[in-house]
Amino acid sequence: MSPASEPSPLDALFVAFVVAPGVYTRNRYFDLFEKAGTKRAQKRAQALLTALRHIGRLGRNAGEDLRISWEIVAGAPPLEDPARPFRLLYAAPDLGLRREIHLAPLDVAVFRVVARSLGVPGAEPSDRERALVDGALAKLAGSVPMPAVSSPPALESDKKS
C-alpha cells in the first residue's frame, strides 16, 4: 500500500487481525480464509502481534536487571521489499533477544496504535497514523462480513416481577 492510497480489503483485514485478534477466526469465517491473500494478511499480523507481545511483556517486566529497547528505522538497508521501507528493531540484551521485522507504513501505524494502548513508552501514534488505522477498519466494514452482535442476556436485576 502506498502512503497516499486507500487501504485494500486485505490491509483492512490485517489491521483487524492485529487490533482484535480473536474476532475473525478461521472456524467462524472459513470462506474468508479460503480467499487469496488472507493467509498473507494473517502472517503479517502474527509477526506484528509477536513483536507487540515481546515488547509489551518485556517492557512490563523490565526492572534494573532487564532492559528492552525498540526503534523504527526508515529506509535502512537491507531493503528486501520496497513496499516495506521500515524496520522494527527490538532487543532485550540481558536475555540475548534481538529481533527485526520489516514493516509497511500501515504496519508502523498499527504497531504504534496498539503499542500505545499496551502502555509501551515512546509509542505515540501521530494523528495521521490513527486516521490510517481508523480508515482501514472503516474499509473493512464494507468489504468483509462483520461478526454478528447479539444482545446480552437480561440480568436477573433487569427482570420485572
C-alpha positions as CSV (number, residue, x, y, z in Angstrom):
1,M,0.0,0.0,0.0
2,S,1.4,3.4,-0.9
3,P,1.2,6.1,1.7
4,A,-1.3,8.1,-0.4
5,S,-3.5,5.2,-1.4
6,E,-6.5,3.8,0.4
7,P,-6.1,0.5,2.3
8,S,-7.1,-2.6,0.4
9,P,-9.6,-5.0,1.9
10,L,-6.6,-7.3,2.8
11,D,-4.8,-4.4,4.5
12,A,-8.1,-3.8,6.5
13,L,-8.2,-7.4,7.4
14,F,-4.6,-7.3,8.6
15,V,-5.5,-4.3,10.8
16,A,-8.4,-6.3,12.3
17,F,-6.2,-9.3,12.9
18,V,-3.8,-7.1,15.0
19,V,-6.3,-4.8,16.7
20,A,-8.9,-7.5,17.6
21,P,-7.1,-10.9,17.0
22,G,-10.0,-13.1,18.2
23,V,-12.7,-11.6,16.0
24,Y,-12.1,-13.0,12.6
25,T,-11.3,-16.7,13.4
26,R,-10.9,-19.4,10.8
27,N,-13.6,-21.6,12.3
28,R,-16.2,-18.8,12.2
29,Y,-15.2,-17.3,8.8
30,F,-13.9,-20.3,6.9
31,D,-14.8,-18.9,3.5
32,L,-12.9,-15.7,4.2
33,F,-9.7,-17.8,4.9
34,E,-10.1,-19.5,1.5
35,K,-9.7,-16.2,-0.3
36,A,-6.3,-15.4,-1.8
37,G,-4.2,-13.1,0.3
38,T,-5.9,-13.8,3.7
39,K,-3.1,-16.1,4.8
40,R,-0.6,-13.4,4.0
41,A,-2.5,-10.8,6.0
42,Q,-2.7,-13.3,8.8
43,K,1.0,-14.0,8.8
44,R,1.8,-10.3,8.6
45,A,-0.5,-9.7,11.6
46,Q,1.1,-12.6,13.5
47,A,4.6,-11.2,13.1
48,L,3.4,-7.8,14.4
49,L,1.5,-9.4,17.3
50,T,4.6,-11.4,18.3
51,A,6.7,-8.2,18.4
52,L,4.0,-6.4,20.4
53,R,3.7,-9.3,22.8
54,H,7.5,-9.3,23.3
55,I,7.8,-5.6,23.7
56,G,4.7,-5.3,25.9
57,R,5.6,-8.2,28.2
58,L,9.3,-7.5,28.5
59,G,8.5,-3.8,29.0
60,R,6.2,-4.6,31.9
61,N,8.7,-6.9,33.5
62,A,11.7,-4.6,32.9
63,G,13.4,-3.7,36.0
64,E,17.0,-2.9,36.9
65,D,18.1,-6.3,35.6
66,L,16.2,-6.2,32.3
67,R,16.4,-3.6,29.5
68,I,14.2,-3.5,26.5
69,S,14.7,-1.2,23.6
70,W,12.9,-0.7,20.3
71,E,13.1,1.6,17.3
72,I,11.6,2.0,13.9
73,V,14.1,2.8,11.2
74,A,13.1,4.2,7.8
75,G,14.8,3.1,4.7
76,A,17.5,1.2,6.5
77,P,19.3,-1.4,4.4
78,P,18.9,-4.2,3.5
79,L,15.6,-3.2,1.9
80,E,14.3,-6.6,0.9
81,D,10.8,-5.4,-0.1
82,P,10.3,-1.8,-1.3
83,A,6.7,-2.0,0.0
84,R,8.1,-2.4,3.5
85,P,10.5,0.5,3.8
86,F,10.7,0.4,7.7
87,R,12.3,-2.0,10.1
88,L,11.2,-2.6,13.7
89,L,14.3,-3.5,15.8
90,Y,13.8,-4.6,19.3
91,A,16.2,-6.2,21.9
92,A,16.5,-7.4,25.4
93,P,20.3,-7.6,25.7
94,D,20.2,-9.3,29.1
95,L,18.1,-12.1,27.6
96,G,20.1,-12.3,24.4
97,L,16.9,-11.4,22.4
98,R,17.2,-9.3,19.3
99,R,14.5,-9.2,16.6
100,E,14.0,-7.3,13.4
101,I,10.9,-7.2,11.2
102,H,10.2,-5.3,8.0
103,L,7.1,-3.1,8.0
104,A,4.9,-1.2,5.6
105,P,3.7,2.3,6.6
106,L,0.3,0.8,7.7
107,D,2.1,-1.7,9.8
108,V,4.0,1.1,11.6
109,A,0.8,2.9,12.3
110,V,-0.9,-0.2,13.6
111,F,2.2,-1.0,15.8
112,R,2.2,2.5,17.3
113,V,-1.6,2.5,18.0
114,V,-1.6,-0.9,19.6
115,A,1.7,-0.4,21.5
116,R,0.3,2.8,22.9
117,S,-2.8,1.0,24.2
118,L,-0.4,-1.5,25.8
119,G,1.5,1.3,27.6
120,V,4.7,0.9,25.7
121,P,6.8,4.0,26.3
122,G,7.6,6.1,23.2
123,A,4.8,4.5,21.1
124,E,2.9,7.7,20.4
125,P,0.9,7.4,17.1
126,S,0.5,10.6,15.1
127,D,-2.9,11.8,14.1
128,R,-2.2,10.6,10.5
129,E,-1.3,7.1,11.8
130,R,-4.5,7.0,13.9
131,A,-6.5,8.1,10.8
132,L,-4.8,5.4,8.7
133,V,-5.8,2.7,11.1
134,D,-9.3,4.0,11.5
135,G,-9.6,4.3,7.7
136,A,-8.5,0.6,7.3
137,L,-11.1,-0.6,9.8
138,A,-13.8,1.5,8.2
139,K,-12.9,-0.1,4.8
140,L,-13.2,-3.5,6.4
141,A,-16.8,-2.8,7.3
142,G,-17.8,-2.6,3.7
143,S,-15.6,-5.4,2.3
144,V,-15.6,-8.3,4.8
145,P,-18.5,-9.8,6.7
146,M,-18.8,-8.3,10.1
147,P,-19.4,-10.6,13.1
148,A,-23.0,-10.8,14.3
149,V,-23.5,-9.0,17.6
150,S,-26.2,-10.5,19.8
151,S,-27.7,-8.6,22.7
152,P,-26.5,-9.7,26.1
153,P,-28.9,-11.9,28.1
154,A,-31.1,-10.0,30.5
155,L,-29.7,-9.8,34.1
156,E,-31.9,-11.1,37.0
157,S,-32.0,-7.5,38.3
158,D,-33.4,-6.3,35.0
159,K,-36.4,-8.7,35.1
160,K,-39.6,-7.3,36.4
161,S,-41.5,-9.4,38.9
